[in-house]
C-alpha cells in the first residue's frame, strides 16, 4: 500500500491545507512543463495521485483506517513474536533443568541447585521471622519506656498495640506455615 503522506512529505493525519500546500510545492518542482529530468513525469503523476486521494474525504478516511489497522497488526505481530521468544526461552530452561536433574538422578545424587534454593529459602524465612519479631517487640518495648513519662506526654496504647498485633499475626502465620503445613507435606 502506498504511503500518500510520505509521497507528499507530510506526517500522518496532516490537514487538508497542508496537503494542498505540499501538492503545490511538489507540482511546481516536478511538472513536465517545468522539469525535463528523467522520472519527473512519473514523480508528478505519483504526487497528483496522492493529492487526489487525500483530498477525497471518503477515500482518505478509509486509507487512514487501513493505515491504523496495519500499524495495529504490526504491533500485534511484534508482541506475538516477543511472546514466542519468551516461550522458547522458558522451554530451553526447562529442558536444561530436566536434563541436569536426570543426569544427577542417574548417578544417584541430588541436584545441587535444589540445595542452594532450600538454603536461600530458609535464610529468607529466618529474616522475615526476625523482622516480624521486631515488629512485635519494638512497639511493646517503646510502650514500656513511655510509661516513665508524665501522663500528658504519653501516647495511647492503641498507637503501640496495632503494629504489635500485626507482627503477631504474621508470626503466627509463619509458625503455622513452617511447622504445621511443611511437616504435613513431608
MARMIPA-627616 format. One record per atom (N, C-alpha, C, O): x, y, z; residue number from 1. Coordinates in nm, 4 decimals. Example, Ala and Ser with C-alpha at 12.3 -4.5 7.8 and 13.67 -1.06 7.14 Angstrom:
% residues 2
1.3190;-0.5690;0.7800;1
1.2300;-0.4500;0.7800;1
1.3200;-0.3300;0.7800;1
1.4236;-0.3319;0.8465;1
1.2850;-0.2250;0.7080;2
1.3670;-0.1060;0.7140;2
1.2900;0.0030;0.7870;2
1.3409;0.1138;0.8039;2
//
This chain:
% residues 186
0.0851;-0.1173;0.0000;1
0.0000;0.0000;0.0000;1
0.0894;0.1233;0.0000;1
0.1818;0.1334;0.0806;1
0.0621;0.2159;-0.0895;2
0.1409;0.3386;-0.0983;2
0.1138;0.4259;0.0222;2
0.0025;0.4311;0.0746;2
0.2188;0.4947;0.0650;3
0.2034;0.5900;0.1747;3
0.1932;0.7291;0.1115;3
0.2941;0.7925;0.0806;3
0.0690;0.7751;0.0930;4
0.0463;0.9012;0.0239;4
0.0982;1.0208;0.1041;4
0.1401;1.1209;0.0460;4
0.0956;1.0110;0.2334;5
0.1514;1.1200;0.3142;5
0.3011;1.1310;0.2909;5
0.3553;1.2411;0.2805;5
0.3673;1.0168;0.2828;6
0.5111;1.0158;0.2603;6
0.5450;1.0729;0.1225;6
0.6431;1.1458;0.1077;6
0.4652;1.0404;0.0235;7
0.4874;1.0931;-0.1121;7
0.4842;1.2447;-0.1122;7
0.5644;1.3086;-0.1803;7
0.3916;1.3033;-0.0358;8
0.3808;1.4491;-0.0291;8
0.4732;1.5100;0.0770;8
0.4789;1.6321;0.0916;8
0.5448;1.4260;0.1501;9
0.6369;1.4756;0.2519;9
0.5663;1.5259;0.3764;9
0.6118;1.6209;0.4401;9
0.4559;1.4629;0.4109;10
0.3759;1.5065;0.5249;10
0.3711;1.3983;0.6328;10
0.4038;1.2821;0.6082;10
0.3300;1.4390;0.7514;11
0.3076;1.3459;0.8611;11
0.1675;1.2860;0.8481;11
0.0787;1.3460;0.7875;11
0.1490;1.1682;0.9049;12
0.0187;1.1019;0.9048;12
-0.0858;1.1943;0.9679;12
-0.0617;1.2511;1.0744;12
-0.1998;1.2093;0.9038;13
-0.3092;1.2895;0.9578;13
-0.2943;1.4383;0.9321;13
-0.3545;1.5186;1.0034;13
-0.2157;1.4779;0.8321;14
-0.1975;1.6203;0.8015;14
-0.3302;1.6807;0.7562;14
-0.4163;1.6114;0.7019;14
-0.3451;1.8100;0.7792;15
-0.4704;1.8775;0.7432;15
-0.4801;1.8938;0.5917;15
-0.3826;1.8746;0.5191;15
-0.6006;1.9298;0.5454;16
-0.6229;1.9453;0.4018;16
-0.5431;2.0638;0.3465;16
-0.4968;2.0595;0.2325;16
-0.5268;2.1696;0.4270;17
-0.4456;2.2835;0.3835;17
-0.2994;2.2435;0.3662;17
-0.2337;2.2861;0.2712;17
-0.2487;2.1611;0.4585;18
-0.1104;2.1138;0.4462;18
-0.0938;2.0263;0.3222;18
0.0097;2.0315;0.2558;18
-0.1951;1.9462;0.2912;19
-0.1898;1.8622;0.1715;19
-0.1845;1.9502;0.0471;19
-0.1063;1.9240;-0.0442;19
-0.2671;2.0542;0.0430;20
-0.2690;2.1453;-0.0735;20
-0.1350;2.2174;-0.0903;20
-0.0836;2.2280;-0.2017;20
-0.0785;2.2668;0.0203;21
0.0498;2.3380;0.0133;21
0.1605;2.2456;-0.0357;21
0.2410;2.2831;-0.1209;21
0.1635;2.1241;0.0194;22
0.2664;2.0285;-0.0215;22
0.2485;1.9912;-0.1682;22
0.3471;1.9755;-0.2402;22
0.1242;1.9767;-0.2134;23
0.0979;1.9423;-0.3532;23
0.1466;2.0543;-0.4457;23
0.2127;2.0280;-0.5462;23
0.1139;2.1780;-0.4117;24
0.1561;2.2915;-0.4968;24
0.3083;2.2976;-0.5078;24
0.3626;2.3184;-0.6163;24
0.3762;2.2794;-0.3958;25
0.5226;2.2860;-0.3959;25
0.5818;2.1764;-0.4845;25
0.6698;2.2025;-0.5665;25
0.5328;2.0543;-0.4673;26
0.5860;1.9426;-0.5454;26
0.5421;1.9492;-0.6922;26
0.6169;1.9085;-0.7811;26
0.4233;1.9993;-0.7171;27
0.3753;2.0107;-0.8558;27
0.4613;2.1116;-0.9318;27
0.4939;2.0897;-1.0485;27
0.4980;2.2214;-0.8668;28
0.5856;2.3200;-0.9323;28
0.7229;2.2601;-0.9626;28
0.7845;2.2925;-1.0642;28
0.7702;2.1727;-0.8740;29
0.9032;2.1145;-0.8921;29
0.9042;2.0057;-0.9993;29
0.9996;1.9971;-1.0766;29
0.7992;1.9216;-1.0054;30
0.8020;1.8048;-1.0941;30
0.7106;1.8150;-1.2165;30
0.7009;1.7189;-1.2927;30
0.6441;1.9275;-1.2373;31
0.5541;1.9403;-1.3528;31
0.6338;1.9215;-1.4817;31
0.7429;1.9771;-1.4948;31
0.5806;1.8429;-1.5786;32
0.6547;1.8142;-1.7024;32
0.6892;1.9395;-1.7830;32
0.7880;1.9379;-1.8566;32
0.6121;2.0476;-1.7723;33
0.6426;2.1701;-1.8458;33
0.7629;2.2424;-1.7854;33
0.8304;2.3193;-1.8539;33
0.7895;2.2176;-1.6564;34
0.8976;2.2875;-1.5870;34
1.0224;2.1998;-1.5750;34
1.1340;2.2497;-1.5892;34
1.0052;2.0716;-1.5494;35
1.1158;1.9819;-1.5221;35
1.1293;1.8806;-1.6352;35
1.0366;1.8042;-1.6623;35
1.2467;1.8803;-1.7018;36
1.2714;1.7887;-1.8136;36
1.3497;1.6648;-1.7710;36
1.3806;1.5808;-1.8554;36
1.3824;1.6512;-1.6435;37
1.4619;1.5377;-1.5969;37
1.3860;1.4067;-1.6173;37
1.2631;1.4033;-1.6243;37
1.4646;1.2986;-1.6265;38
1.4048;1.1673;-1.6425;38
1.3382;1.1263;-1.5103;38
1.3995;1.1390;-1.4043;38
1.2161;1.0783;-1.5151;39
1.1427;1.0366;-1.3963;39
1.0590;1.1478;-1.3354;39
0.9809;1.1222;-1.2437;39
1.0731;1.2709;-1.3839;40
0.9958;1.3824;-1.3289;40
0.8474;1.3634;-1.3591;40
0.7623;1.3932;-1.2753;40
0.8168;1.3138;-1.4788;41
0.6765;1.2916;-1.5146;41
0.6138;1.1863;-1.4230;41
0.5006;1.2030;-1.3778;41
0.6882;1.0763;-1.3953;42
0.6376;0.9714;-1.3055;42
0.6178;1.0258;-1.1642;42
0.5183;0.9957;-1.0983;42
0.7140;1.1063;-1.1187;43
0.7034;1.1637;-0.9846;43
0.5830;1.2589;-0.9792;43
0.5105;1.2606;-0.8797;43
0.5614;1.3373;-1.0841;44
0.4468;1.4274;-1.0883;44
0.3162;1.3484;-1.0852;44
0.2217;1.3883;-1.0171;44
0.3096;1.2365;-1.1585;45
0.1886;1.1530;-1.1589;45
0.1622;1.0956;-1.0200;45
0.0477;1.0887;-0.9753;45
0.2702;1.0544;-0.9520;46
0.2568;0.9996;-0.8173;46
0.2075;1.1070;-0.7198;46
0.1212;1.0795;-0.6364;46
0.2616;1.2297;-0.7296;47
0.2200;1.3407;-0.6429;47
0.0742;1.3756;-0.6703;47
-0.0024;1.4012;-0.5774;47
0.0359;1.3766;-0.7977;48
-0.1014;1.4081;-0.8356;48
-0.1975;1.3023;-0.7814;48
-0.3052;1.3357;-0.7320;48
-0.1585;1.1745;-0.7905;49
-0.2416;1.0661;-0.7373;49
-0.2582;1.0801;-0.5855;49
-0.3681;1.0632;-0.5327;49
-0.1502;1.1106;-0.5173;50
-0.1565;1.1278;-0.3719;50
-0.2472;1.2451;-0.3357;50
-0.3263;1.2362;-0.2417;50
-0.2358;1.3543;-0.4100;51
-0.3190;1.4719;-0.3828;51
-0.4671;1.4398;-0.4030;51
-0.5499;1.4712;-0.3176;51
-0.4998;1.3778;-0.5153;52
-0.6394;1.3439;-0.5435;52
-0.6942;1.2472;-0.4387;52
-0.8094;1.2586;-0.3968;52
-0.6124;1.1540;-0.3977;53
-0.6560;1.0561;-0.2994;53
-0.6821;1.1212;-0.1646;53
-0.7842;1.0941;-0.1014;53
-0.5898;1.2077;-0.1195;54
-0.6015;1.2668;0.0139;54
-0.7028;1.3808;0.0208;54
-0.7448;1.4184;0.1303;54
-0.7426;1.4362;-0.0926;55
-0.8454;1.5408;-0.0878;55
-0.9864;1.4832;-0.0951;55
-1.0835;1.5536;-0.0674;55
-0.9983;1.3560;-0.1320;56
-1.1281;1.2891;-0.1304;56
-1.1508;1.2374;0.0125;56
-1.0832;1.1445;0.0567;56
-1.2451;1.2972;0.0832;57
-1.2642;1.2666;0.2260;57
-1.2984;1.1208;0.2521;57
-1.2496;1.0633;0.3495;57
-1.3812;1.0592;0.1678;58
-1.4194;0.9192;0.1887;58
-1.2990;0.8272;0.1713;58
-1.2755;0.7385;0.2533;58
-1.2234;0.8487;0.0649;59
-1.1047;0.7663;0.0418;59
-1.0001;0.7884;0.1514;59
-0.9350;0.6943;0.1967;59
-0.9855;0.9133;0.1927;60
-0.8864;0.9452;0.2959;60
-0.9231;0.8778;0.4285;60
-0.8355;0.8251;0.4972;60
-1.0500;0.8790;0.4645;61
-1.0930;0.8157;0.5894;61
-1.0666;0.6655;0.5851;61
-1.0173;0.6080;0.6822;61
-1.0997;0.6014;0.4712;62
-1.0726;0.4582;0.4568;62
-0.9229;0.4301;0.4612;62
-0.8789;0.3333;0.5233;62
-0.8450;0.5152;0.3950;63
-0.6999;0.4992;0.3921;63
-0.6402;0.5103;0.5328;63
-0.5561;0.4290;0.5711;63
-0.6832;0.6100;0.6089;64
-0.6307;0.6279;0.7451;64
-0.6730;0.5129;0.8357;64
-0.5967;0.4699;0.9222;64
-0.7948;0.4632;0.8153;65
-0.8389;0.3471;0.8934;65
-0.7530;0.2259;0.8608;65
-0.7099;0.1546;0.9515;65
-0.7276;0.2015;0.7325;66
-0.6439;0.0887;0.6921;66
-0.5008;0.1044;0.7442;66
-0.4387;0.0071;0.7871;66
-0.4489;0.2279;0.7403;67
-0.3135;0.2526;0.7918;67
-0.3066;0.2214;0.9411;67
-0.2116;0.1580;0.9870;67
-0.4076;0.2662;1.0174;68
-0.4053;0.2405;1.1620;68
-0.4221;0.0915;1.1908;68
-0.3613;0.0390;1.2840;68
-0.5046;0.0232;1.1107;69
-0.5186;-0.1221;1.1285;69
-0.3882;-0.1939;1.0963;69
-0.3522;-0.2919;1.1616;69
-0.3178;-0.1439;0.9946;70
-0.1903;-0.2041;0.9578;70
-0.0877;-0.1834;1.0690;70
-0.0099;-0.2740;1.0990;70
-0.0871;-0.0653;1.1300;71
0.0027;-0.0381;1.2423;71
-0.0349;-0.1267;1.3597;71
0.0531;-0.1836;1.4242;71
-0.1646;-0.1396;1.3890;72
-0.2096;-0.2263;1.4986;72
-0.1703;-0.3720;1.4724;72
-0.1295;-0.4431;1.5643;72
-0.1827;-0.4156;1.3476;73
-0.1484;-0.5523;1.3124;73
0.0019;-0.5752;1.3295;73
0.0437;-0.6802;1.3785;73
0.0836;-0.4765;1.2887;74
0.2277;-0.4887;1.3065;74
0.2644;-0.4952;1.4543;74
0.3510;-0.5731;1.4939;74
0.1981;-0.4131;1.5357;75
0.2239;-0.4134;1.6802;75
0.1837;-0.5479;1.7404;75
0.2551;-0.6016;1.8251;75
0.0708;-0.6020;1.6975;76
0.0267;-0.7327;1.7465;76
0.1259;-0.8422;1.7061;76
0.1572;-0.9304;1.7860;76
0.1747;-0.8364;1.5833;77
0.2728;-0.9345;1.5369;77
0.4020;-0.9229;1.6170;77
0.4635;-1.0241;1.6504;77
0.4435;-0.8004;1.6480;78
0.5652;-0.7788;1.7270;78
0.5488;-0.8383;1.8669;78
0.6395;-0.9041;1.9180;78
0.4324;-0.8146;1.9284;79
0.4070;-0.8689;2.0623;79
0.4036;-1.0219;2.0601;79
0.4568;-1.0871;2.1500;79
0.3405;-1.0784;1.9567;80
0.3364;-1.2238;1.9454;80
0.4756;-1.2809;1.9275;80
0.5072;-1.3864;1.9825;80
0.5593;-1.2119;1.8507;81
0.6968;-1.2565;1.8298;81
0.7742;-1.2548;1.9617;81
0.8463;-1.3497;1.9925;81
0.7597;-1.1488;2.0387;82
0.8269;-1.1399;2.1687;82
0.7783;-1.2504;2.2612;82
0.8579;-1.3128;2.3314;82
0.6475;-1.2744;2.2612;83
0.5925;-1.3819;2.3452;83
0.6484;-1.5177;2.3038;83
0.6839;-1.5986;2.3895;83
0.6565;-1.5435;2.1730;84
0.7090;-1.6718;2.1259;84
0.8562;-1.6878;2.1645;84
0.8991;-1.7981;2.1985;84
0.9340;-1.5790;2.1597;85
1.0730;-1.5861;2.2034;85
1.0811;-1.6196;2.3518;85
1.1667;-1.6974;2.3939;85
0.9923;-1.5612;2.4304;86
0.9900;-1.5893;2.5744;86
0.9532;-1.7357;2.5998;86
1.0140;-1.8017;2.6841;86
0.8532;-1.7861;2.5267;87
0.8121;-1.9257;2.5430;87
0.9278;-2.0192;2.5074;87
0.9532;-2.1159;2.5792;87
0.9979;-1.9912;2.3975;88
1.1118;-2.0747;2.3585;88
1.2210;-2.0718;2.4643;88
1.2830;-2.1741;2.4933;88
1.2444;-1.9545;2.5217;89
1.3439;-1.9423;2.6280;89
1.3042;-2.0266;2.7492;89
1.3869;-2.0980;2.8058;89
1.1769;-2.0175;2.7882;90
1.1300;-2.0965;2.9017;90
1.1414;-2.2458;2.8738;90
1.1778;-2.3228;2.9626;90
1.1107;-2.2872;2.7515;91
1.1210;-2.4282;2.7154;91
1.2661;-2.4756;2.7201;91
1.2937;-2.5864;2.7661;91
1.3597;-2.3915;2.6724;92
1.5014;-2.4275;2.6792;92
1.5470;-2.4432;2.8235;92
1.6187;-2.5375;2.8570;92
1.5048;-2.3498;2.9090;93
1.5411;-2.3589;3.0505;93
1.4859;-2.4865;3.1140;93
1.5554;-2.5531;3.1908;93
1.3625;-2.5198;3.0823;94
1.3005;-2.6406;3.1376;94
1.3730;-2.7655;3.0891;94
1.3983;-2.8567;3.1678;94
1.4068;-2.7706;2.9600;95
1.4800;-2.8857;2.9074;95
1.6165;-2.8980;2.9745;95
1.6605;-3.0084;3.0066;95
1.6828;-2.7854;2.9955;96
1.8135;-2.7875;3.0600;96
1.8016;-2.8388;3.2035;96
1.8789;-2.9249;3.2455;96
1.7050;-2.7861;3.2782;97
1.6878;-2.8292;3.4168;97
1.6535;-2.9786;3.4248;97
1.7061;-3.0507;3.5096;97
1.5651;-3.0237;3.3358;98
1.5285;-3.1657;3.3410;98
1.6464;-3.2532;3.2998;98
1.6618;-3.3631;3.3532;98
1.7304;-3.2078;3.2063;99
1.8486;-3.2849;3.1666;99
1.9472;-3.2936;3.2827;99
2.0036;-3.3997;3.3095;99
1.9676;-3.1809;3.3513;100
2.0580;-3.1814;3.4665;100
2.0027;-3.2717;3.5759;100
2.0769;-3.3499;3.6353;100
1.8730;-3.2613;3.6029;101
1.8118;-3.3440;3.7071;101
1.8192;-3.4923;3.6723;101
1.8472;-3.5743;3.7597;101
1.7944;-3.5286;3.5458;102
1.8005;-3.6697;3.5072;102
1.9440;-3.7210;3.5137;102
1.9662;-3.8370;3.5483;102
2.0413;-3.6370;3.4812;103
2.1814;-3.6785;3.4906;103
2.2201;-3.7052;3.6351;103
2.2844;-3.8058;3.6655;103
2.1810;-3.6153;3.7235;104
2.2100;-3.6364;3.8649;104
2.1340;-3.7572;3.9192;104
2.1871;-3.8325;4.0009;104
2.0106;-3.7758;3.8745;105
1.9317;-3.8906;3.9209;105
1.9940;-4.0221;3.8744;105
1.9907;-4.1212;3.9474;105
2.0502;-4.0239;3.7546;106
2.1132;-4.1460;3.7054;106
2.2378;-4.1803;3.7864;106
2.2767;-4.2969;3.7935;106
2.3001;-4.0807;3.8472;107
2.4178;-4.1031;3.9311;107
2.3801;-4.1217;4.0786;107
2.4664;-4.1475;4.1625;107
2.2511;-4.1083;4.1092;108
2.2052;-4.1278;4.2456;108
2.2338;-4.0090;4.3364;108
2.2465;-4.0261;4.4576;108
2.2441;-3.8901;4.2806;109
2.2734;-3.7700;4.3589;109
2.1572;-3.6725;4.3477;109
2.0745;-3.6818;4.2570;109
2.1528;-3.5783;4.4425;110
2.0529;-3.4714;4.4363;110
2.1069;-3.3581;4.3500;110
2.2281;-3.3398;4.3386;110
2.0157;-3.2823;4.2891;111
2.0535;-3.1689;4.2067;111
2.1100;-3.0596;4.2977;111
2.0459;-3.0234;4.3963;111
2.2301;-3.0058;4.2664;112
2.2932;-2.9109;4.3590;112
2.2167;-2.7805;4.3770;112
2.2177;-2.7231;4.4859;112
2.1500;-2.7327;4.2714;113
2.0824;-2.6040;4.2887;113
1.9595;-2.6157;4.3784;113
1.9131;-2.5146;4.4310;113
1.9052;-2.7370;4.3974;114
1.7926;-2.7508;4.4895;114
1.8392;-2.7291;4.6326;114
1.7643;-2.6773;4.7155;114
1.9639;-2.7690;4.6621;115
2.0204;-2.7464;4.7937;115
2.0409;-2.5956;4.8151;115
2.0129;-2.5432;4.9229;115
2.0893;-2.5273;4.7122;116
2.1088;-2.3828;4.7201;116
1.9750;-2.3113;4.7376;116
1.9633;-2.2186;4.8178;116
1.8740;-2.3550;4.6619;117
1.7417;-2.2947;4.6733;117
1.6840;-2.3155;4.8131;117
1.6260;-2.2236;4.8709;117
1.6998;-2.4356;4.8671;118
1.6490;-2.4632;5.0007;118
1.7180;-2.3781;5.1060;118
1.6538;-2.3297;5.1993;118
1.8498;-2.3597;5.0912;119
1.9232;-2.2754;5.1850;119
1.8817;-2.1303;5.1754;119
1.8654;-2.0633;5.2774;119
1.8642;-2.0807;5.0533;120
1.8209;-1.9415;5.0348;120
1.6800;-1.9229;5.0897;120
1.6504;-1.8197;5.1501;120
1.5936;-2.0204;5.0697;121
1.4568;-2.0123;5.1198;121
1.4556;-2.0080;5.2724;121
1.3815;-1.9299;5.3321;121
1.5376;-2.0918;5.3354;122
1.5450;-2.0923;5.4819;122
1.6002;-1.9598;5.5337;122
1.5524;-1.9080;5.6346;122
1.7008;-1.9046;5.4650;123
1.7589;-1.7760;5.5051;123
1.6541;-1.6648;5.4994;123
1.6422;-1.5856;5.5929;123
1.5794;-1.6591;5.3913;124
1.4745;-1.5572;5.3764;124
1.3679;-1.5764;5.4835;124
1.3196;-1.4785;5.5403;124
1.3310;-1.6990;5.5116;125
1.2306;-1.7250;5.6153;125
1.2773;-1.6765;5.7521;125
1.1992;-1.6184;5.8274;125
1.4044;-1.7002;5.7844;126
1.4577;-1.6540;5.9126;126
1.4596;-1.5023;5.9189;126
1.4266;-1.4440;6.0222;126
1.4978;-1.4382;5.8094;127
1.4986;-1.2906;5.8053;127
1.3582;-1.2370;5.8308;127
1.3407;-1.1445;5.9101;127
1.2585;-1.2939;5.7645;128
1.1205;-1.2470;5.7853;128
1.0723;-1.2751;5.9273;128
1.0017;-1.1933;5.9863;128
1.1098;-1.3890;5.9815;129
1.0715;-1.4200;6.1193;129
1.1309;-1.3165;6.2150;129
1.0621;-1.2689;6.3053;129
1.2576;-1.2819;6.1958;130
1.3215;-1.1800;6.2804;130
1.2570;-1.0430;6.2603;130
1.2395;-0.9673;6.3557;130
1.2220;-1.0119;6.1360;131
1.1559;-0.8843;6.1082;131
1.0219;-0.8751;6.1802;131
0.9917;-0.7728;6.2416;131
0.9430;-0.9789;6.1736;132
0.8122;-0.9756;6.2399;132
0.8252;-0.9825;6.3922;132
0.7403;-0.9307;6.4647;132
0.9303;-1.0458;6.4393;133
0.9581;-1.0439;6.5821;133
0.9893;-0.9007;6.6263;133
0.9443;-0.8560;6.7318;133
1.0669;-0.8298;6.5441;134
1.0985;-0.6901;6.5747;134
0.9727;-0.6032;6.5674;134
0.9536;-0.5143;6.6503;134
0.8868;-0.6292;6.4677;135
0.7625;-0.5517;6.4557;135
0.6760;-0.5727;6.5795;135
0.6031;-0.4823;6.6203;135
0.6833;-0.6896;6.6385;136
0.6049;-0.7177;6.7597;136
0.6716;-0.6613;6.8847;136
0.6045;-0.6019;6.9690;136
0.8036;-0.6794;6.8974;137
0.8722;-0.6442;7.0219;137
0.8990;-0.4950;7.0365;137
0.8879;-0.4415;7.1468;137
0.9336;-0.4269;6.9285;138
0.9714;-0.2857;6.9388;138
0.8556;-0.1994;6.9896;138
0.8792;-0.1177;7.0786;138
0.7323;-0.2116;6.9396;139
0.6252;-0.1281;6.9952;139
0.5976;-0.1564;7.1435;139
0.5668;-0.0644;7.2193;139
0.6085;-0.2811;7.1843;140
0.5861;-0.3132;7.3261;140
0.6962;-0.2502;7.4105;140
0.6688;-0.1931;7.5160;140
0.8207;-0.2606;7.3644;141
0.9343;-0.2013;7.4345;141
0.9186;-0.0491;7.4448;141
0.9450;0.0094;7.5499;141
0.8750;0.0153;7.3338;142
0.8552;0.1610;7.3355;142
0.7409;0.1996;7.4290;142
0.7463;0.3047;7.4927;142
0.6381;0.1165;7.4379;143
0.5279;0.1453;7.5299;143
0.5757;0.1407;7.6750;143
0.5398;0.2259;7.7563;143
0.6562;0.0413;7.7053;144
0.7092;0.0297;7.8421;144
0.7966;0.1504;7.8739;144
0.7906;0.2034;7.9849;144
0.8782;0.1949;7.7773;145
0.9642;0.3117;7.8005;145
0.8833;0.4392;7.8220;145
0.9198;0.5224;7.9051;145
0.7760;0.4548;7.7492;146
0.6988;0.5788;7.7594;146
0.6151;0.5853;7.8858;146
0.5624;0.6913;7.9192;146
0.6020;0.4741;7.9567;147
0.5273;0.4752;8.0829;147
0.5970;0.5610;8.1890;147
0.5329;0.6079;8.2831;147
0.7284;0.5814;8.1737;148
0.8007;0.6638;8.2707;148
0.7797;0.8134;8.2460;148
0.8174;0.8952;8.3299;148
0.7207;0.8500;8.1328;149
0.6936;0.9917;8.1026;149
0.5709;1.0388;8.1791;149
0.4902;0.9575;8.2244;149
0.5567;1.1715;8.1935;150
0.4340;1.2231;8.2553;150
0.3128;1.1814;8.1720;150
0.3239;1.1612;8.0511;150
0.1994;1.1690;8.2361;151
0.0793;1.1176;8.1713;151
0.0357;1.2032;8.0525;151
-0.0213;1.1498;7.9572;151
0.0604;1.3331;8.0552;152
0.0211;1.4222;7.9457;152
0.1019;1.3943;7.8193;152
0.0534;1.4186;7.7087;152
0.2235;1.3441;7.8338;153
0.3093;1.3180;7.7188;153
0.2960;1.1746;7.6667;153
0.3511;1.1419;7.5616;153
0.2254;1.0912;7.7371;154
0.2121;0.9515;7.6958;154
0.1129;0.9379;7.5806;154
0.0132;1.0097;7.5728;154
0.1427;0.8454;7.4932;155
0.0521;0.8154;7.3813;155
-0.0425;0.7038;7.4222;155
-0.0197;0.6321;7.5196;155
-0.1489;0.6917;7.3448;156
-0.2476;0.5874;7.3708;156
-0.1861;0.4503;7.3442;156
-0.0937;0.4365;7.2640;156
-0.2382;0.3509;7.4120;157
-0.1882;0.2143;7.3942;157
-0.2186;0.1620;7.2535;157
-0.1485;0.0731;7.2051;157
-0.3210;0.2149;7.1874;158
-0.3562;0.1736;7.0507;158
-0.2407;0.2038;6.9558;158
-0.2154;0.1274;6.8627;158
-0.1708;0.3140;6.9787;159
-0.0568;0.3532;6.8960;159
0.0498;0.2432;6.8957;159
0.1170;0.2234;6.7944;159
0.0660;0.1728;7.0050;160
0.1659;0.0670;7.0163;160
0.1067;-0.0709;6.9887;160
0.1776;-0.1621;6.9462;160
-0.0204;-0.0852;7.0123;161
-0.0844;-0.2152;7.0026;161
-0.1037;-0.2611;6.8573;161
-0.0882;-0.3796;6.8277;161
-0.1370;-0.1692;6.7674;162
-0.1647;-0.2065;6.6279;162
-0.0431;-0.2692;6.5589;162
-0.0572;-0.3765;6.5003;162
0.0771;-0.2066;6.5633;163
0.1920;-0.2735;6.4991;163
0.2261;-0.4067;6.5665;163
0.2655;-0.5021;6.4994;163
0.2110;-0.4131;6.6988;164
0.2418;-0.5377;6.7688;164
0.1459;-0.6481;6.7256;164
0.1883;-0.7621;6.7066;164
0.0183;-0.6165;6.7097;165
-0.0791;-0.7168;6.6640;165
-0.0491;-0.7626;6.5217;165
-0.0625;-0.8806;6.4893;165
-0.0088;-0.6692;6.4381;166
0.0274;-0.7050;6.3010;166
0.1449;-0.8024;6.3012;166
0.1428;-0.9024;6.2294;166
0.2469;-0.7737;6.3813;167
0.3612;-0.8646;6.3911;167
0.3213;-1.0001;6.4448;167
0.3716;-1.1024;6.3982;167
0.2321;-1.0028;6.5417;168
0.1869;-1.1302;6.5997;168
0.1121;-1.2123;6.4952;168
0.1297;-1.3339;6.4876;168
0.0289;-1.1467;6.4149;169
-0.0453;-1.2180;6.3100;169
0.0515;-1.2803;6.2100;169
0.0367;-1.3971;6.1739;169
0.1505;-1.2031;6.1652;170
0.2461;-1.2568;6.0682;170
0.3319;-1.3672;6.1289;170
0.3619;-1.4658;6.0616;170
0.3720;-1.3523;6.2554;171
0.4497;-1.4584;6.3197;171
0.3663;-1.5853;6.3349;171
0.4182;-1.6954;6.3167;171
0.2384;-1.5716;6.3678;172
0.1520;-1.6883;6.3816;172
0.1374;-1.7591;6.2469;172
0.1423;-1.8819;6.2403;172
0.1193;-1.6814;6.1389;173
0.1104;-1.7431;6.0070;173
0.2417;-1.8116;5.9712;173
0.2407;-1.9229;5.9186;173
0.3552;-1.7466;5.9989;174
0.4858;-1.8065;5.9709;174
0.5045;-1.9364;6.0466;174
0.5529;-2.0348;5.9906;174
0.4667;-1.9376;6.1723;175
0.4777;-2.0607;6.2522;175
0.3893;-2.1703;6.1917;175
0.4321;-2.2846;6.1758;175
0.2664;-2.1334;6.1587;176
0.1732;-2.2305;6.1003;176
0.2303;-2.2851;5.9690;176
0.2269;-2.4059;5.9453;176
0.2825;-2.1965;5.8839;177
0.3349;-2.2385;5.7543;177
0.4577;-2.3275;5.7698;177
0.4653;-2.4338;5.7082;177
0.5549;-2.2846;5.8522;178
0.6812;-2.3575;5.8623;178
0.6699;-2.4864;5.9424;178
0.7332;-2.5863;5.9082;178
0.5902;-2.4853;6.0482;179
0.5907;-2.6011;6.1364;179
0.4683;-2.6905;6.1234;179
0.4734;-2.8064;6.1645;179
0.3586;-2.6405;6.0677;180
0.2396;-2.7255;6.0520;180
0.2249;-2.7710;5.9067;180
0.2188;-2.8910;5.8796;180
0.2191;-2.6759;5.8134;181
0.1997;-2.7137;5.6731;181
0.3193;-2.7883;5.6168;181
0.3018;-2.8891;5.5484;181
0.4403;-2.7414;5.6437;182
0.5584;-2.8064;5.5870;182
0.5767;-2.9468;5.6439;182
0.6205;-3.0370;5.5725;182
0.5439;-2.9662;5.7714;183
0.5579;-3.1012;5.8271;183
0.4489;-3.1935;5.7734;183
0.4706;-3.3142;5.7636;183
0.3308;-3.1389;5.7381;184
0.2260;-3.2214;5.6775;184
0.2662;-3.2679;5.5386;184
0.2322;-3.3792;5.4984;184
0.3388;-3.1834;5.4641;185
0.3800;-3.2202;5.3288;185
0.4875;-3.3278;5.3318;185
0.4935;-3.4120;5.2422;185
0.5711;-3.3257;5.4324;186
0.6807;-3.4239;5.4409;186
0.6308;-3.5481;5.4996;186
0.7067;-3.6436;5.5156;186
//
